[in-house]
Amino acid sequence: MPTELDDSLQPRPVVYQVGKFRVEDRGAGAWAVVDGASCLNRDGEWEYEPLPSSRTQAFFDRCRYPKNEAIQRAQDIQQAVT
């Protein structure tokens, strides 16, 4: 019987680093473009990401993307700051 924890069974967050920005899997096909405690909204503005219990549907609509769109937005914003 193994005595060590098999870490392959542990859930791991999926994160892509795009320059200084992170694209993070938030579950259920929703991805966020993150810089510290802020996330990129659909208007290209950074907004504070509230605690999970305080996030509204409007927040999700503004700040969550399909994976490929989130990566593209992160690449676009990275190019804009370099």
N, C-alpha and C positions, 0 to 999 in steps of 0.2 A: 504494500500500500504506500503511495507517495506521501512524503512528509512535507513537501514544499507546495505552496500554492501555485497552481498552474495559471500564470498571468495571461495566457491566451484566452481565458474565459472571462476576463475582466473587461467591461465596456470601456472603450477609449474614445475621447472626443476626436472628431475629425477636423483638422485645421490645415488650411493652406496659408503659408506666409507669402504675401505679395509686397515686397519692399518692407515698409514699416507697418503695413496693414495686415490684418488677419481675416480670413474667410472661415467662419466657424459653422459647423453643422449644428442646428438647433432642434433637430428632430422633425419627423413627419415631412421631410422634403423641404424644410425651411432653412435657409442659410442667411447669415448676417455678415456684413462687412464691418469690422470692428477696429477701433483705435482707442485703446485703454477702456474707459467706461462709456464710450460713445459709439454709436452705430450710425452708418450712412443711411439716410432715408432716400426715397425715390426722387426727391427734389435736388439731390446732390449735397444736402446739408447734413452736418453731424448733429445728432441729438443724444441726450443722456438716455441710457437704457435703464428703465426702472426695474425694481425688483420683480421677479416673476409674478407675484401675486398682484402687482399693480399694472401689469401690461394689459392694454385694452386691444380689442380687435382692430381699432384704428391704428394703433401702434404697429401691430403685426402687418397690416396692409401697407404701411409706409416703409417698414424696415426689414422685411423678410423677402427673400428672393429664391428662385430656383438656383441650383448650384452653379450652372454655367453663367447665368446672368450675374450672380454675386462675384464670381471670379473676374468676369469682364469689367464690372464696375470697380473692383479693387485695382485692376490693372490700369483703368482709365484715370482713377484718382491718383495713383502712384505716378503716372506720367505727368499729370498736371502739377505735382509738387516737386518734380525733379528738373 
